[in-house]
């Protein structure tokens, strides 16, 4: 039987209400997003996904988010007039009633320290998600799947001008 009081039912969650952070007295603390007796606030998974994606992209050294297929699809979508790449590309989330977990796939700039970059991304994602949603971020898993080398970039100007310099 489904509990109608559950706030996020679209994605099965591994975080139960009993998993909430406990105070020094051992009792669960109320989420700042929901005050007892004043109603409830539901935050969709896609909201957490977008916040985490934007927060990760803010960190210098992150070139792009997503795996190879997601980046290729994003590049094609970006060429369609009026379409834009998704802010949640390369981000997966699990959202419970009071907690969330985030998984990121990213492409990093060549030359950056990956452990330092991962630490900075993790901190920015946690700060942004917790501040904006009131949810406790229990983990941010980062998968670096490629390194961007600037020499690999091709200048699209020659294709548009037929090879002529303008």
VOGU-3710 file (C-alpha; in Angstrom, 3 decimals, decimal comma):
1> xxxxxxxxxx> 0,000/0,000/0,000  1,342/3,408/-0,962  1,680/6,070/1,706  -0,096/9,228/0,418  2,117/11,405/2,637  5,252/10,491/0,645  6,558/13,608/-1,079  8,475/12,042/-3,987  6,916/8,902/-5,425  8,228/9,011/-9,010
11> xxxxxxxxxx> 11,617/7,503/-8,153  12,034/4,779/-5,548  14,222/6,177/-2,830  16,791/4,436/-0,694  16,397/7,133/1,935  13,529/6,678/4,372  12,128/9,290/6,703  13,856/7,465/9,571  17,190/8,168/7,906  16,880/11,895/8,620
21> xxxxxxxxxx> 19,665/13,632/10,439  19,319/13,254/14,201  19,988/15,972/16,724  22,192/15,563/19,786  19,159/14,178/21,642  18,757/11,391/19,078  15,468/12,650/17,616  15,043/13,425/13,902  15,244/17,092/12,956  12,576/18,605/10,714
31> xxxxxxxxxx> 13,658/19,615/7,241  13,884/23,368/6,770  11,727/22,939/3,664  8,772/21,736/5,723  7,426/23,175/8,970  5,104/20,972/11,060  1,448/21,934/10,768  1,981/24,463/7,974  1,612/22,192/4,938  4,171/20,395/2,848
41> xxxxxxxxxx> 6,658/21,282/0,138  7,402/18,839/-2,652  10,616/19,256/-4,648  10,719/17,376/-7,953  13,753/15,279/-8,788  14,401/17,385/-11,903  14,775/20,492/-9,709  17,559/18,885/-7,670  19,098/17,564/-10,900  19,232/21,035/-12,482
51> xxxxxxxxxx> 20,575/22,729/-9,348  23,349/20,130/-9,071  24,203/20,435/-12,783  24,412/24,212/-12,705  26,464/24,162/-9,482  28,939/21,685/-10,984  29,339/23,762/-14,159  30,170/26,873/-12,068  33,458/25,321/-10,924  36,474/26,284/-13,070
61> xxxxxxxxxx> 38,014/23,183/-14,648  34,730/21,447/-15,458  34,532/21,489/-19,249  31,209/19,700/-19,674  28,872/17,256/-17,939  27,649/13,942/-19,307  28,992/10,798/-20,902  29,979/10,561/-24,550  26,456/9,779/-25,803  24,863/12,521/-23,687
71> xxxxxxxxxx> 27,395/15,088/-24,910  26,848/14,051/-28,550  23,080/14,345/-28,149  23,520/17,725/-26,439  25,699/18,950/-29,324  23,057/17,959/-31,877  20,271/19,472/-29,777  22,295/22,689/-29,412  22,239/23,167/-33,205  18,443/23,160/-33,330
81> xxxxxxxxxx> 17,079/26,723/-33,249  15,305/27,410/-29,969  16,664/24,284/-28,262  19,205/24,358/-25,484  21,296/21,780/-23,673  19,691/20,470/-20,508  21,018/21,856/-17,229  20,641/18,353/-15,801  22,713/16,612/-18,483  25,211/14,236/-16,896
91> xxxxxxxxxx> 23,462/14,389/-13,505  21,472/11,636/-11,799  19,755/12,097/-8,459  17,860/10,068/-5,898  15,571/12,215/-3,810  13,956/11,118/-0,570  11,793/13,042/1,847  14,696/14,766/3,598  17,848/13,586/1,827  19,270/13,302/-1,654
101> xxxxxxxxxx> 22,218/11,691/-3,434  23,823/13,031/-6,607  25,856/11,278/-9,327  27,817/13,386/-11,833  29,597/12,410/-15,056  32,050/15,013/-16,269  34,672/15,986/-18,778  37,494/18,013/-17,203  39,970/20,519/-18,596  43,473/19,196/-19,206
111> xxxxxxxxxx> 45,932/20,348/-16,548  43,585/20,636/-13,569  44,080/18,524/-10,466  41,202/16,053/-10,637  41,123/15,370/-6,867  41,008/19,134/-6,125  38,405/19,701/-8,839  36,240/16,862/-7,481  36,479/18,354/-3,970  35,461/21,813/-5,258
121> xxxxxxxxxx> 32,586/20,411/-7,361  31,361/18,292/-4,454  31,396/21,275/-2,069  29,609/23,580/-4,538  26,935/20,999/-5,350  26,303/20,244/-1,666  26,131/23,943/-0,727  23,795/24,822/-3,624  21,410/21,882/-3,246  21,185/22,155/0,553
131> xxxxxxxxxx> 20,718/25,943/0,463  18,097/25,941/-2,292  16,090/22,842/-1,331  16,641/22,246/2,381  17,462/18,615/1,589  20,528/16,998/3,154  22,976/15,842/0,471  24,305/12,508/1,714  26,724/11,883/-1,164  27,997/13,318/-4,421
141> xxxxxxxxxx> 29,599/10,655/-6,615  31,773/11,997/-9,422  32,833/10,046/-12,485  35,467/11,717/-14,659  35,096/10,068/-18,054  37,302/12,238/-20,265  39,811/15,085/-20,399  39,292/18,053/-22,721  42,424/18,968/-24,653  42,119/22,428/-26,256
151> xxxxxxxxxx> 44,113/21,338/-29,327  41,312/18,864/-30,126  38,835/21,708/-30,677  38,101/22,361/-34,325  37,359/25,883/-35,502  33,892/25,829/-37,012  34,616/29,085/-38,890  36,179/27,317/-41,883  33,078/25,170/-42,351  30,742/28,151/-42,345
161> xxxxxx> 32,806/30,254/-44,739  33,840/27,522/-47,169  37,457/27,808/-46,005  37,661/31,562/-46,649  38,985/33,851/-43,959  36,676/36,771/-43,323
//
